[in-house]
Amino acid sequence: MIESKLRELLAEVGVPVVDKTGSPSRSEWLVSHCPFAATDHISGTDRSPSFSFRVNPEGYSGFNCFTCKRHGNLTIFLSALGASRGENYSDLIVRAWADEVPNTFGEFEVEVEESEYLTEIDDVTEKTLYKIYPSVDEFSEACNYLECRGISLDAAQELGLRYDKEDKRIMFPVRSVGSMLYGFTGRAIYDDVKPKVKDYAGLKKSCLLLGEHLIPWGEDNPVRKPILVVEGLFALAHMVSLGVRDFCHPVATMGSSMSEAQRDSIVDLDNPVYMLYDNDDAGEVGMFGRAFRGGGALDMLLPHVPVYMCLYPEGIDDPDDLNLEQVKEMVLGEDNEIYTSKFV
């Protein structure tokens, strides 16, 4: 968070800045008296200010107290401060997230460079975010939209879908195989809301596969199933609604291009892969590279695992329009040459 926004936030919660340390070439810190001193400091006071907030214009700020050892991000700070005062700072937390994330969203087709360093969201922050963004089943407009898209409430619960009631956006938690949360990606339910697709909580989606946390590992995975790779959020939700998890593991790259990190995650599963990208220009580029010159998902996967390209039935161009039998024939059909083309 930039310094001016951080100072505004601290002033709003009554934590005055008394000093500033550091330099622009390194981390700058705003120093204050610890607001938790009454309960967390042995003396009950903080006469020599030991509480600092990091200024980070490029992303997330945090706090640290050298006396009571409290530390964390601004969500943890606001949650703890609100609890100690008997106040609800949910609105401030939402604003803090918005002020800290500089334009980390974009349409699927837009290439965005992302750091490969993943930062998982701690339990306290996750609980706070889940309070801010309730389950979709609490909002009739969200449920109606899901119904129109052919997404069942069972699938919504299975994927843990949330709702941003301010932006009218359905949010998909993005978790790793171990179910650690790394952020959210969401899509607006109304066409006039821009951008249509937005990422939350510092999500680096090129490093993860949506839906990979639903794949069992080790002793919990006695039957190995093929991997079905789709592009978009609702393509994945549609596959889960159809019930394809009975015979394959659907995952989404959350865009038409596959990153090296996503490729590695798919290869680690060591199962046959069925590619079901959208049947449009972006899907074609994602599958084969620009002008069929290579570098797409097929080239990335071919040296490592058997790969099948799913062929759409006549008159269908989108995964959302497929039914269960069509998907099953693509993946399991005894004679599925009509529906798939194999690359080995």
Buried (B, 14 or more C-beta within 10 A) or exposed (E): BBBEBBBEBBEEBEBEBEEEEBEEEEBBBBBBBBBBBEEBBEEEEBEEBBBBBBBBBEEBBBBBBEBBEBEBBBBBBBBBBBEEEEEEBBEBBBBBBEBBBEEBBBEBEEEBEBEEEBBBBBEBBBEBBBEBBBBBBEBEEBBEBBEEBBBBBEBBEBBBBBBBBEBBBBBBBBBBBEEBBBBBBBBBBEEEBEBBBBBBBBBBBBBBBBBBBBBEEEEEEEEEBBBBBBBBBBBBBBBBBBBBBEBBBBBBBBBBBBBEBBBEBBBEBEBBBBBBBBBEEBBBBBBBBEEEEEEBBBBBBEEBBBBBBBBBBEEEEBBBBBEBEBBBBBBEBEEBEEBBEEBE
